[in-house]
Amino acid sequence: MNYINEGSDDKLFEAHREWGMRFMKLYPQYTSWDNPKDMERPLVIGYVSPDYITHSVSYFIEAPLFFHDYTNYKVIVYSGVVKADAKTHKFKDRVLKKGGLWRDIYGIDEKKVASMVREDKVDILVELTGHTANNKLGMMACRPAPIQATWIGYPNTTGLPTIDYRITDALADPLDTKQKHVEELVRLPKCFLCYTPSPDAGPVCPTPALSNGFITFGSFNNLAKITPKVLKVWARILCAVPNSRLVVKCKPFCSDSVRQRFLSILEQLGLEPLRVDLLPLILLNHDHMQAYSLMDISLDTFPYAGTTTTCESLYMGVPCVTMAGSVHAHNVGVSLLKNVGLERLIAKTEDEYVQLALDLASNALALSELRLTLRELMAKSPVCHGAKFTKDLESAYRNMWHRYCHGDAPALKNMEALKLHLPQSEKITIMFSDIGEATGVEENHQQQAVKANGMSLVSLSTPSLTSSQESQSQIVNGVRPS
């Protein structure tokens, strides 16, 4: 749904929120924590993800793992990696050498992982996956840490009321955004992402137009982002630039039928198939990065913009044209380009997008000059300044912690609001025992919360239970019996 969401209504938000309410029924929630409420003490930060491998998320979590002040922000990594690679080992070695902890959690029941987080006394737990593969949202639903946040891996709300914050910035999510989130938005002062380029990237190659004699546009984005609307605009650009070519690389192009359908759509839009090069997945990272040498200008997708591909393109000296929109997924390119100093390549409409691409294509010498300076420009920008970025992130964590120490936890407020506004037959039953003054347990006639070891069962919509069913639903030692 994120791929086609125009941001004109709340349907996508409602879908996430409804999912979150249903999902909550599957897990018990912790409602009290032993973490000392000392505002300035060292904090324990937990990061949970299956993507500590050569994966898009890894390029943005590397800076915090490497630059955190481990004396004041001890890092514990909860790794759901299915198959470790060289990057996994690199991250693990770095975290351990700096005094952090690395927990391998692949294959472990999420309630047990939640118990592990609680035993580690994590103060702020940050999940990096959202609704993508191998996520640990079940563990987040248990709320094992007093503060929970979502970041990097998903361009929307998780829908989970147990997550307090979503980390972003004022360009990706402007202050006047109409997009709704279950979480409270925390905006970092610059870009919400910090990109660590691959050491295997290789050098920036000369602008191919100088030797080819024609302009090559390109995109290495996920095929799902390249919608018919995107292809229509790209065809307009190619048809307006004589002899220009388009190179597109993505995994599904290993299929003949996918390639033929893609070319057929472009042909119907007036672009001859002979002017289009389709590349499948390139396995080696060095070869993947060097493939950017085939293009002069990168065309971002819309409404769902690129993230890693935009960073890669810029790092390899290829300017990227993007289009701003109304929700976070539309504006990631806006944040990246503005923070790199390329605000002039941000369009607000399809016509502006086309014109920006045509303007770039009209001057190959200017493209060449930009290409030779773009990597350095990016390296000096907030998008690649790992140390400064991590300090800003730590400040955000400290502010979250101060709020918690003062009795302000957005997720617990969300849970209370749900309890108050749901129909009586669906009321949440939850115990608040660690935020401000303790709130008594509200018991409805259908089900009573059973609390053990700081956990309570939250019911969003549960039919009347027989006595035998009720006994089976109770939590024993913080975990439902299987």
C-alpha positions as a Python dict, from the first residue, in 0.01 Angstrom:
ca = {
    (1, 'M'): (0, 0, 0),
    (2, 'N'): (293, 236, 62),
    (3, 'Y'): (391, 203, -305),
    (4, 'I'): (69, 355, -436),
    (5, 'N'): (-39, 576, -144),
    (6, 'E'): (-94, 932, -265),
    (7, 'G'): (-145, 1060, 89),
    (8, 'S'): (-485, 1208, 9),
    (9, 'D'): (-674, 1025, 284),
    (10, 'D'): (-623, 828, 606),
    (11, 'K'): (-694, 481, 467),
    (12, 'L'): (-335, 364, 503),
    (13, 'F'): (-312, 496, 858),
    (14, 'E'): (-638, 325, 949),
    (15, 'A'): (-510, -2, 803),
    (16, 'H'): (-196, 18, 1017),
    (17, 'R'): (-389, 115, 1328),
    (18, 'E'): (-642, -164, 1283),
    (19, 'W'): (-359, -412, 1234),
    (20, 'G'): (-191, -286, 1551),
    (21, 'M'): (-503, -329, 1760),
    (22, 'R'): (-557, -683, 1631),
    (23, 'F'): (-191, -773, 1675),
    (24, 'M'): (-190, -651, 2035),
    (25, 'K'): (-428, -930, 2129),
    (26, 'L'): (-157, -1187, 2062),
    (27, 'Y'): (93, -1057, 2317),
    (28, 'P'): (95, -960, 2686),
    (29, 'Q'): (241, -620, 2775),
    (30, 'Y'): (490, -520, 3041),
    (31, 'T'): (359, -219, 3231),
    (32, 'S'): (631, -162, 3491),
    (33, 'W'): (1008, -147, 3474),
    (34, 'D'): (1291, -142, 3728),
    (35, 'N'): (1508, 100, 3527),
    (36, 'P'): (1618, 376, 3771),
    (37, 'K'): (1465, 714, 3686),
    (38, 'D'): (1792, 905, 3703),
    (39, 'M'): (1775, 1160, 3421),
    (40, 'E'): (2150, 1191, 3360),
    (41, 'R'): (2272, 837, 3418),
    (42, 'P'): (2420, 629, 3133),
    (43, 'L'): (2144, 482, 2919),
    (44, 'V'): (2113, 138, 2765),
    (45, 'I'): (2005, 156, 2400),
    (46, 'G'): (1880, -159, 2230),
    (47, 'Y'): (1868, -195, 1852),
    (48, 'V'): (1667, -484, 1707),
    (49, 'S'): (1682, -586, 1341),
    (50, 'P'): (1736, -884, 1110),
    (51, 'D'): (1927, -661, 868),
    (52, 'Y'): (2279, -640, 1013),
    (53, 'I'): (2398, -776, 679),
    (54, 'T'): (2465, -627, 337),
    (55, 'H'): (2116, -478, 329),
    (56, 'S'): (1983, -125, 285),
    (57, 'V'): (1923, -75, 658),
    (58, 'S'): (2285, -159, 739),
    (59, 'Y'): (2415, 149, 558),
    (60, 'F'): (2218, 372, 796),
    (61, 'I'): (2266, 192, 1129),
    (62, 'E'): (2643, 163, 1089),
    (63, 'A'): (2716, 521, 1201),
    (64, 'P'): (2536, 493, 1538),
    (65, 'L'): (2690, 152, 1610),
    (66, 'F'): (3036, 294, 1541),
    (67, 'F'): (3003, 646, 1684),
    (68, 'H'): (2788, 603, 1994),
    (69, 'D'): (2948, 716, 2319),
    (70, 'Y'): (2935, 371, 2479),
    (71, 'T'): (3018, 516, 2820),
    (72, 'N'): (2693, 710, 2832),
    (73, 'Y'): (2492, 514, 2574),
    (74, 'K'): (2566, 146, 2607),
    (75, 'V'): (2452, -40, 2296),
    (76, 'I'): (2291, -383, 2293),
    (77, 'V'): (2223, -529, 1950),
    (78, 'Y'): (1944, -785, 1913),
    (79, 'S'): (2029, -951, 1585),
    (80, 'G'): (1767, -1148, 1397),
    (81, 'V'): (2007, -1211, 1110),
    (82, 'V'): (1920, -1532, 927),
    (83, 'K'): (2260, -1579, 763),
    (84, 'A'): (2556, -1369, 874),
    (85, 'D'): (2795, -1213, 624),
    (86, 'A'): (3110, -1002, 642),
    (87, 'K'): (2914, -692, 743),
    (88, 'T'): (2749, -882, 1030),
    (89, 'H'): (3090, -980, 1165),
    (90, 'K'): (3220, -625, 1117),
    (91, 'F'): (2931, -479, 1316),
    (92, 'K'): (2954, -742, 1589),
    (93, 'D'): (3329, -694, 1634),
    (94, 'R'): (3287, -318, 1657),
    (95, 'V'): (3004, -332, 1910),
    (96, 'L'): (3185, -581, 2132),
    (97, 'K'): (3516, -392, 2118),
    (98, 'K'): (3341, -73, 2228),
    (99, 'G'): (3188, -249, 2528),
    (100, 'G'): (2842, -322, 2391),
    (101, 'L'): (2656, -653, 2379),
    (102, 'W'): (2546, -860, 2082),
    (103, 'R'): (2249, -1095, 2119),
    (104, 'D'): (2166, -1339, 1840),
    (105, 'I'): (1788, -1383, 1852),
    (106, 'Y'): (1706, -1553, 1523),
    (107, 'G'): (1460, -1836, 1582),
    (108, 'I'): (1385, -1738, 1943),
    (109, 'D'): (1021, -1685, 2043),
    (110, 'E'): (944, -1314, 2054),
    (111, 'K'): (807, -1329, 2409),
    (112, 'K'): (1137, -1480, 2517),
    (113, 'V'): (1325, -1205, 2334),
    (114, 'A'): (1110, -952, 2520),
    (115, 'S'): (1209, -1117, 2847),
    (116, 'M'): (1573, -1096, 2739),
    (117, 'V'): (1539, -723, 2670),
    (118, 'R'): (1383, -673, 3010),
    (119, 'E'): (1660, -866, 3184),
    (120, 'D'): (1916, -650, 3001),
    (121, 'K'): (1741, -345, 3150),
    (122, 'V'): (1723, -168, 2815),
    (123, 'D'): (1605, 191, 2861),
    (124, 'I'): (1526, 272, 2498),
    (125, 'L'): (1449, -3, 2248),
    (126, 'V'): (1466, 91, 1880),
    (127, 'E'): (1332, -138, 1610),
    (128, 'L'): (1468, -88, 1259),
    (129, 'T'): (1235, -300, 1046),
    (130, 'G'): (871, -197, 1069),
    (131, 'H'): (646, -409, 849),
    (132, 'T'): (928, -563, 646),
    (133, 'A'): (1066, -915, 641),
    (134, 'N'): (1166, -1093, 963),
    (135, 'N'): (1055, -805, 1185),
    (136, 'K'): (1022, -838, 1562),
    (137, 'L'): (704, -638, 1610),
    (138, 'G'): (571, -913, 1835),
    (139, 'M'): (852, -842, 2077),
    (140, 'M'): (779, -469, 2051),
    (141, 'A'): (412, -542, 2125),
    (142, 'C'): (521, -684, 2461),
    (143, 'R'): (674, -344, 2548),
    (144, 'P'): (979, -484, 2730),
    (145, 'A'): (1151, -144, 2753),
    (146, 'P'): (1008, 170, 2915),
    (147, 'I'): (1069, 367, 2593),
    (148, 'Q'): (1029, 221, 2244),
    (149, 'A'): (1093, 376, 1903),
    (150, 'T'): (1086, 284, 1535),
    (151, 'W'): (1340, 408, 1281),
    (152, 'I'): (1501, 356, 937),
    (153, 'G'): (1344, 43, 790),
    (154, 'Y'): (983, 142, 723),
    (155, 'P'): (838, 468, 586),
    (156, 'N'): (518, 473, 788),
    (157, 'T'): (364, 417, 1127),
    (158, 'T'): (389, 66, 1267),
    (159, 'G'): (36, 94, 1402),
    (160, 'L'): (150, -49, 1736),
    (161, 'P'): (28, 150, 2038),
    (162, 'T'): (322, 17, 2242),
    (163, 'I'): (576, 216, 2039),
    (164, 'D'): (628, 568, 2171),
    (165, 'Y'): (824, 743, 1899),
    (166, 'R'): (906, 744, 1530),
    (167, 'I'): (1241, 905, 1443),
    (168, 'T'): (1235, 1136, 1142),
    (169, 'D'): (1316, 1497, 1044),
    (170, 'A'): (1132, 1815, 949),
    (171, 'L'): (1182, 1764, 575),
    (172, 'A'): (1060, 1406, 552),
    (173, 'D'): (778, 1487, 795),
    (174, 'P'): (714, 1865, 798),
    (175, 'L'): (566, 2021, 1110),
    (176, 'D'): (240, 2079, 923),
    (177, 'T'): (216, 1724, 788),
    (178, 'K'): (-134, 1581, 760),
    (179, 'Q'): (-3, 1225, 780),
    (180, 'K'): (-114, 1045, 1095),
    (181, 'H'): (99, 815, 1309),
    (182, 'V'): (30, 603, 1614),
    (183, 'E'): (375, 703, 1738),
    (184, 'E'): (482, 1055, 1829),
    (185, 'L'): (726, 1199, 1576),
    (186, 'V'): (1074, 1293, 1697),
    (187, 'R'): (1249, 1512, 1441),
    (188, 'L'): (1628, 1516, 1428),
    (189, 'P'): (1780, 1859, 1351),
    (190, 'K'): (1920, 1759, 1009),
    (191, 'C'): (1853, 1445, 806),
    (192, 'F'): (1694, 1150, 988),
    (193, 'L'): (1939, 920, 809),
    (194, 'C'): (2317, 896, 806),
    (195, 'Y'): (2465, 703, 516),
    (196, 'T'): (2790, 509, 545),
    (197, 'P'): (2911, 432, 191),
    (198, 'S'): (3038, 88, 103),
    (199, 'P'): (3419, 67, 104),
    (200, 'D'): (3380, -145, -210),
    (201, 'A'): (3213, 135, -407),
    (202, 'G'): (3516, 216, -618),
    (203, 'P'): (3594, 548, -788),
    (204, 'V'): (3355, 792, -952),
    (205, 'C'): (3367, 738, -1327),
    (206, 'P'): (3348, 1015, -1589),
    (207, 'T'): (3008, 1127, -1712),
    (208, 'P'): (2922, 870, -1983),
    (209, 'A'): (2756, 1135, -2202),
    (210, 'L'): (3098, 1281, -2283),
    (211, 'S'): (3208, 962, -2459),
    (212, 'N'): (2866, 830, -2562),
    (213, 'G'): (2741, 1146, -2724),
    (214, 'F'): (2396, 1100, -2566),
    (215, 'I'): (2237, 1127, -2220),
    (216, 'T'): (2153, 816, -2019),
    (217, 'F'): (1886, 836, -1752),
    (218, 'G'): (1858, 560, -1496),
    (219, 'S'): (1702, 410, -1186),
    (220, 'F'): (1803, 117, -966),
    (221, 'N'): (1491, 134, -749),
    (222, 'N'): (1261, -148, -644),
    (223, 'L'): (1038, -243, -937),
    (224, 'A'): (727, -203, -720),
    (225, 'K'): (806, 170, -695),
    (226, 'I'): (813, 208, -1073),
    (227, 'T'): (440, 251, -1125),
    (228, 'P'): (264, 324, -1457),
    (229, 'K'): (251, 691, -1356),
    (230, 'V'): (630, 693, -1309),
    (231, 'L'): (685, 528, -1647),
    (232, 'K'): (460, 782, -1815),
    (233, 'V'): (670, 1070, -1680),
    (234, 'W'): (998, 896, -1762),
    (235, 'A'): (877, 837, -2118),
    (236, 'R'): (800, 1209, -2149),
    (237, 'I'): (1158, 1288, -2051),
    (238, 'L'): (1319, 1035, -2285),
    (239, 'C'): (1099, 1138, -2576),
    (240, 'A'): (1199, 1502, -2522),
    (241, 'V'): (1575, 1429, -2526),
    (242, 'P'): (1684, 1299, -2869),
    (243, 'N'): (1887, 976, -2868),
    (244, 'S'): (1872, 952, -2488),
    (245, 'R'): (1860, 612, -2321),
    (246, 'L'): (1715, 462, -2005),
    (247, 'V'): (1888, 202, -1787),
    (248, 'V'): (1686, 32, -1513),
    (249, 'K'): (1822, -233, -1278),
    (250, 'C'): (1620, -449, -1041),
    (251, 'K'): (1597, -812, -937),
    (252, 'P'): (1279, -914, -1127),
    (253, 'F'): (1444, -840, -1461),
    (254, 'C'): (1595, -1187, -1447),
    (255, 'S'): (1252, -1292, -1579),
    (256, 'D'): (1190, -1262, -1953),
    (257, 'S'): (818, -1204, -1902),
    (258, 'V'): (880, -918, -1658),
    (259, 'R'): (1125, -754, -1896),
    (260, 'Q'): (888, -786, -2190),
    (261, 'R'): (596, -641, -1998),
    (262, 'F'): (809, -347, -1881),
    (263, 'L'): (931, -273, -2234),
    (264, 'S'): (580, -312, -2372),
    (265, 'I'): (444, -46, -2137),
    (266, 'L'): (719, 197, -2236),
    (267, 'E'): (660, 125, -2604),
    (268, 'Q'): (292, 209, -2561),
    (269, 'L'): (408, 539, -2412),
    (270, 'G'): (615, 616, -2721),
    (271, 'L'): (960, 497, -2611),
    (272, 'E'): (1126, 241, -2837),
    (273, 'P'): (1247, -74, -2655),
    (274, 'L'): (1588, -42, -2823),
    (275, 'R'): (1650, 271, -2615),
    (276, 'V'): (1604, 85, -2285),
    (277, 'D'): (1855, -137, -2104),
    (278, 'L'): (1720, -364, -1829),
    (279, 'L'): (1967, -514, -1583),
    (280, 'P'): (1897, -789, -1327),
    (281, 'L'): (2037, -810, -975),
    (282, 'I'): (2414, -764, -956),
    (283, 'L'): (2554, -979, -676),
    (284, 'L'): (2887, -814, -595),
    (285, 'N'): (2853, -477, -424),
    (286, 'H'): (3150, -328, -611),
    (287, 'D'): (2993, -419, -945),
    (288, 'H'): (2655, -287, -832),
    (289, 'M'): (2802, 49, -737),
    (290, 'Q'): (3007, 72, -1055),
    (291, 'A'): (2689, 17, -1256),
    (292, 'Y'): (2602, 378, -1172),
    (293, 'S'): (2875, 468, -1422),
    (294, 'L'): (2624, 375, -1693),
    (295, 'M'): (2396, 670, -1616),
    (296, 'D'): (2430, 1047, -1633),
    (297, 'I'): (2113, 1136, -1443),
    (298, 'S'): (1923, 936, -1183),
    (299, 'L'): (1543, 953, -1187),
    (300, 'D'): (1381, 896, -850),
    (301, 'T'): (1051, 712, -818),
    (302, 'F'): (728, 866, -690),
    (303, 'P'): (515, 879, -490),
    (304, 'Y'): (734, 627, -302),
    (305, 'A'): (1083, 775, -326),
    (306, 'G'): (1412, 591, -312),
    (307, 'T'): (1642, 594, -11),
    (308, 'T'): (1951, 376, -43),
    (309, 'T'): (1951, 409, -422),
    (310, 'T'): (1945, 789, -391),
    (311, 'C'): (2242, 782, -154),
    (312, 'E'): (2432, 542, -379),
    (313, 'S'): (2360, 753, -685),
    (314, 'L'): (2485, 1072, -522),
    (315, 'Y'): (2794, 901, -381),
    (316, 'M'): (2881, 774, -729),
    (317, 'G'): (2851, 1128, -867),
    (318, 'V'): (2512, 1089, -1034),
    (319, 'P'): (2264, 1372, -962),
    (320, 'C'): (1914, 1257, -875),
    (321, 'V'): (1586, 1429, -956),
    (322, 'T'): (1316, 1369, -695),
    (323, 'M'): (961, 1489, -633),
    (324, 'A'): (821, 1609, -302),
    (325, 'G'): (489, 1478, -177),
    (326, 'S'): (251, 1481, 115),
    (327, 'V'): (377, 1193, 332),
    (328, 'H'): (706, 1057, 462),
    (329, 'A'): (757, 796, 189),
    (330, 'H'): (733, 1073, -70),
    (331, 'N'): (985, 1302, 97),
    (332, 'V'): (1290, 1093, 184),
    (333, 'G'): (1460, 1215, -133),
    (334, 'V'): (1371, 1571, -35),
    (335, 'S'): (1554, 1532, 296),
    (336, 'L'): (1858, 1368, 137),
    (337, 'L'): (1895, 1616, -148),
    (338, 'K'): (1842, 1927, 61),
    (339, 'N'): (2093, 1812, 323),
    (340, 'V'): (2349, 1741, 51),
    (341, 'G'): (2293, 2086, -99),
    (342, 'L'): (2096, 1985, -409),
    (343, 'E'): (1763, 2144, -326),
    (344, 'R'): (1743, 2265, -686),
    (345, 'L'): (1675, 1905, -796),
    (346, 'I'): (1354, 1875, -592),
    (347, 'A'): (1033, 1906, -795),
    (348, 'K'): (686, 1975, -662),
    (349, 'T'): (491, 1861, -967),
    (350, 'E'): (534, 1617, -1254),
    (351, 'D'): (594, 1904, -1495),
    (352, 'E'): (868, 2043, -1270),
    (353, 'Y'): (1021, 1695, -1245),
    (354, 'V'): (1034, 1667, -1625),
    (355, 'Q'): (1181, 2015, -1662),
    (356, 'L'): (1453, 1953, -1402),
    (357, 'A'): (1558, 1637, -1585),
    (358, 'L'): (1561, 1821, -1919),
    (359, 'D'): (1766, 2107, -1774),
    (360, 'L'): (2028, 1866, -1643),
    (361, 'A'): (2037, 1680, -1974),
    (362, 'S'): (2092, 2001, -2171),
    (363, 'N'): (2449, 2052, -2049),
    (364, 'A'): (2683, 1753, -2044),
    (365, 'L'): (2981, 1965, -1935),
    (366, 'A'): (2791, 2091, -1630),
    (367, 'L'): (2693, 1733, -1553),
    (368, 'S'): (3059, 1635, -1570),
    (369, 'E'): (3164, 1911, -1331),
    (370, 'L'): (2890, 1817, -1084),
    (371, 'R'): (2984, 1451, -1107),
    (372, 'L'): (3344, 1522, -1010),
    (373, 'T'): (3245, 1720, -699),
    (374, 'L'): (2932, 1537, -581),
    (375, 'R'): (3103, 1269, -371),
    (376, 'E'): (3299, 1527, -173),
    (377, 'L'): (2989, 1743, -137),
    (378, 'M'): (2799, 1446, 3),
    (379, 'A'): (3084, 1333, 230),
    (380, 'K'): (3093, 1677, 396),
    (381, 'S'): (2715, 1696, 435),
    (382, 'P'): (2501, 1591, 735),
    (383, 'V'): (2400, 1282, 536),
    (384, 'C'): (2748, 1133, 584),
    (385, 'H'): (2868, 1300, 906),
    (386, 'G'): (2844, 999, 1135),
    (387, 'A'): (2988, 1152, 1453),
    (388, 'K'): (2767, 1464, 1446),
    (389, 'F'): (2461, 1264, 1348),
    (390, 'T'): (2509, 1024, 1639),
    (391, 'K'): (2540, 1310, 1887),
    (392, 'D'): (2209, 1448, 1762),
    (393, 'L'): (2055, 1102, 1794),
    (394, 'E'): (2187, 1069, 2149),
    (395, 'S'): (2037, 1407, 2235),
    (396, 'A'): (1702, 1283, 2107),
    (397, 'Y'): (1735, 971, 2322),
    (398, 'R'): (1822, 1181, 2626),
    (399, 'N'): (1515, 1399, 2569),
    (400, 'M'): (1296, 1089, 2546),
    (401, 'W'): (1445, 967, 2872),
    (402, 'H'): (1388, 1302, 3047),
    (403, 'R'): (1024, 1292, 2943),
    (404, 'Y'): (988, 939, 3075),
    (405, 'C'): (1146, 1036, 3406),
    (406, 'H'): (888, 1315, 3432),
    (407, 'G'): (606, 1068, 3377),
    (408, 'D'): (555, 1132, 3005),
    (409, 'A'): (536, 817, 2792),
    (410, 'P'): (335, 854, 2468),
    (411, 'A'): (269, 481, 2430),
    (412, 'L'): (111, 447, 2772),
    (413, 'K'): (-103, 750, 2694),
    (414, 'N'): (-206, 578, 2371),
    (415, 'M'): (-303, 267, 2564),
    (416, 'E'): (-505, 473, 2808),
    (417, 'A'): (-679, 653, 2521),
    (418, 'L'): (-766, 323, 2357),
    (419, 'K'): (-911, 200, 2684),
    (420, 'L'): (-1129, 510, 2716),
    (421, 'H'): (-1256, 530, 2360),
    (422, 'L'): (-1324, 169, 2266),
    (423, 'P'): (-1675, 31, 2312),
    (424, 'Q'): (-1730, -138, 2647),
    (425, 'S'): (-1720, -483, 2486),
    (426, 'E'): (-1376, -409, 2343),
    (427, 'K'): (-1216, -212, 2624),
    (428, 'I'): (-849, -253, 2689),
    (429, 'T'): (-761, -371, 3034),
    (430, 'I'): (-415, -256, 3130),
    (431, 'M'): (-219, -175, 3442),
    (432, 'F'): (-24, 149, 3465),
    (433, 'S'): (221, 110, 3748),
    (434, 'D'): (524, 310, 3648),
    (435, 'I'): (412, 640, 3495),
    (436, 'G'): (305, 916, 3728),
    (437, 'E'): (50, 800, 3980),
    (438, 'A'): (-56, 439, 3956),
    (439, 'T'): (-387, 382, 3785),
    (440, 'G'): (-608, 105, 3910),
    (441, 'V'): (-704, -187, 3692),
    (442, 'E'): (-1037, -145, 3518),
    (443, 'E'): (-1217, -475, 3494),
    (444, 'N'): (-1495, -531, 3246),
    (445, 'H'): (-1747, -810, 3280),
    (446, 'Q'): (-1594, -1024, 3012),
    (447, 'Q'): (-1231, -1054, 3110),
    (448, 'Q'): (-993, -952, 3386),
    (449, 'A'): (-630, -867, 3330),
    (450, 'V'): (-394, -1114, 3489),
    (451, 'K'): (-58, -967, 3582),
    (452, 'A'): (257, -1161, 3658),
    (453, 'N'): (617, -1039, 3672),
    (454, 'G'): (525, -691, 3555),
    (455, 'M'): (312, -800, 3260),
    (456, 'S'): (-57, -761, 3194),
    (457, 'L'): (-281, -912, 2932),
    (458, 'V'): (-431, -649, 2705),
    (459, 'S'): (-759, -743, 2543),
    (460, 'L'): (-883, -537, 2251),
    (461, 'S'): (-1183, -745, 2154),
    (462, 'T'): (-1245, -1072, 2329),
    (463, 'P'): (-1569, -1271, 2341),
    (464, 'S'): (-1700, -1407, 2668),
    (465, 'L'): (-1490, -1696, 2794),
    (466, 'T'): (-1593, -2011, 2967),
    (467, 'S'): (-1408, -2083, 3289),
    (468, 'S'): (-1184, -2339, 3117),
    (469, 'Q'): (-1103, -2100, 2833),
    (470, 'E'): (-1034, -1821, 3079),
    (471, 'S'): (-785, -2030, 3272),
    (472, 'Q'): (-602, -2107, 2948),
    (473, 'S'): (-574, -1737, 2865),
    (474, 'Q'): (-391, -1649, 3186),
    (475, 'I'): (-26, -1556, 3183),
    (476, 'V'): (213, -1776, 3373),
    (477, 'N'): (551, -1620, 3460),
    (478, 'G'): (485, -1344, 3211),
    (479, 'V'): (414, -1576, 2915),
    (480, 'R'): (93, -1734, 2796),
    (481, 'P'): (102, -2114, 2812),
    (482, 'S'): (147, -2264, 2466),
}
